[in-house]
Amino acid sequence: MTSAVLPVFKRFPVSFVRGEGVYLYDDTGKKYLDFGSGVAVNALGHCHPKLVKALETQGNALWHCSNWYEIPAQEHLAKTLTEASFADYAFFGNSGAEAIECGIKMVRAFFSHRNEPNRYTIITCNNSFHGRTFGAISAMGRSGFEPTLPGFVHVPYGDIEALKAAITPYTAAVLLEPIQGEGGVNPARLDYLQAVRALTQQHGMLLFLDEIQTGIGRTGKLFAYEWAGIAPDIVASAKGLGGGFPIGACLATAHGASGMLAGMHGSTFGGNPLACVVASAVLEEILQPEFLPQVDKVARVLWHKLVELIPASNSVFTAVRGAGLLLGLQCRDNNIDVTKALLKKGLLVVPAWDNVIRLLPPLIINEQHIDEALAILTAYKDNPDA
């Protein structure tokens, strides 16, 4: 049967009908260990009781309310995020790409508000991924929809000298991911992030971080920038924030957001009560004192076991990359074929560029789940063609 869905996804041949914790079940009843989490989305696993209860309770009270009115659930979520981070303000949309768009507009508005409209160029990095809206793909520097929007300059990721050389009187901001997810799970050195922060401050620029994939606990801190001991001006967040419910957030300091005046941005569905109560429930769990240290602990266990797998893999897997529970295995064989083979064995992973498979498990995994995943990876290593 021909699908009526626009064919922009190359889907794997499996239909999931139920999820529970770190597992998914297909329409035949087969069980899968989910180390993809909907691409870093299901931070608390599938059908977490607290999230289900929050959604059901709010669903029986109020689904949607226009942003023309005060929305208590939105105010509560904004307060939780800002008190736990660098930010003074939060704007809510429906996705990470929307958060990126808000941040790009915020950068432009910042300098326009200061009567410096010629300062609008944003430096971004090669191999970045910021979403699929036109502004986001223009920031990435490639799209297949050329011509892209002007105002972006692209430099090698992690190269501070190249970034320095790209700064001109027109430069407004630097936009980068602390770990490039889609780009092959490439983590930035902490001293690089610190140097970028120093450069932006030196030149009166804004630092805009894309933490759509790294944020909300994935690296063992609420946001990855915390590992570098820096504070950005703007951060885009999404994915894990809703634990599976669509929501995105653009976080900013009062300084970074100073150009965003009434009427300059908005969203019909952004910050709706359903999304906000679920996101608040996610944060209530993640901000428990013991939660993030446990993520860091289990992530280190997973890292060391993957490293041990490499020399024993007969070059089936050639390198481990990443940080926290955003890890990548570089593959000898085509990573799509590897993803399909692991799918057959009951392990879900996510392909990335540079022939990498991503391991993005729910933040609630334990060592038993790690051993289960390693057993499947080892079985693939021992017999890739099975």
C-alpha positions, 0 to 999 in steps of 0.5 A, a space after each residue: 500500500 502506498 503511504 499518504 505521508 510525504 516521503 521525506 523519511 527513509 524509515 526502518 521497517 518496524 512499527 512500534 505500538 507501545 513503550 514502557 521505560 527503556 523498552 519499545 514493543 512493535 506490532 508483533 510484540 517484539 521487545 527492543 532496548 531503546 538506545 535512541 530515545 526518539 533522538 534524545 527526546 524520551 529523557 525519562 523513558 516511555 510512558 513515565 508515570 509522572 508525565 502520564 499523570 501530568 498530561 492526563 490531569 492537564 488534559 482534563 482541565 485546559 489544553 490550549 490558551 492563547 498567549 494573549 493571556 497569562 498561562 500559569 503553567 508556562 510561568 511556572 516552567 519559565 521560572 524553573 528553567 531560569 532558576 536552574 540555569 544562566 537565563 533570565 527569560 524563556 520563550 517557548 515554541 514547539 521544537 528545537 528549530 523554533 528555538 533556534 529561529 528565536 535565538 537568531 532573531 534575538 541576536 539581530 534584535 540585540 544589535 538593531 536595538 543598539 542602533 548597530 543594524 550592520 552587526 548581524 553576521 553569526 559565525 557557525 561551525 562546519 558539520 553543525 545541525 540546527 534544524 530544518 527551518 530556513 534560518 536553521 539550514 542557512 546557519 548550517 551552510 548547506 541545505 539543497 534549497 539554495 540560495 540560503 539566507 545571508 548573514 552566516 559565516 562558517 568555520 571549522 568546529 573546534 578551531 579557535 584560530 579560524 574563529 578569531 580570523 572570521 570576526 569582523 566589525 559585522 559579527 554579532 554572535 557565535 552559534 555552536 553545539 557543545 557536542 555536535 550530534 548529527 555531525 558525528 558526535 563531536 564534543 568540543 574541548 572545554 578550553 575551546 568553549 571557554 576561549 569562544 566565550 572570552 572572544 565573544 565578550 572581548 568583541 561585544 558579541 553574543 554567545 548562542 549555544 545549541 543545546 537541543 540535543 545536549 541539554 536537559 541532563 544528557 551530559 550529566 549536567 542540566 546543560 553541557 555548557 556547565 562543564 566548561 564553567 561558562 555562561 552563554 547569552 542564549 541557549 536553544 533547548 528542546 528534545 528532552 525538555 518535553 520527555 516526548 511531548 513537543 516543546 522547545 525553549 529559547 533561554 536568554 539573559 536579560 542582556 541577550 534578550 534586551 532587543 526583543 520587545 512586545 510584538 517582535 516574536 510569538 507562537 500560537 501553540 508555543 508554551 501551551 498548558 499541556 506541553 508546559 506541565 509535562 516539561 515541568 514534570 520532566 524537570 521535577 525529576 531531573 532536578 532531584 539532587 540524586 538524578 544528574 549525578 546518577 546520569 554522570 555515573 552510569 554514562 561513565 560506565 557505558 563509556 568505559 565498556 564501549 572503549 573496551 569493546 573497540 579493541 575486541 571488535 576486529 575493527 567493526 567499531 573503530 572509535 568511541 566519541 561523545 560525552 555523558 549519554 550522548 555517545 557515538 560509535 564510528 563504524 567500519 561498515 555503513 552505519 545505516 546497515 549497522 543500525 538495521 542489523 542492531 534493530 534486528 537484534 533488538 537494539 535501537 540506535 541512531 545514525 549520524 554523519 561520519 559513519 557513526 551510530 549514536 547511543 542516546 538512551 533514556 537518562 534512567 538507564 542502569 548498568 543492567 541495561 548497559 550490559 544488555 546493550 553491550 551483549 547485543 553490540 558484542 553479538 553483532 561484532 562477533 557475527 555482523 552478517 547474522 
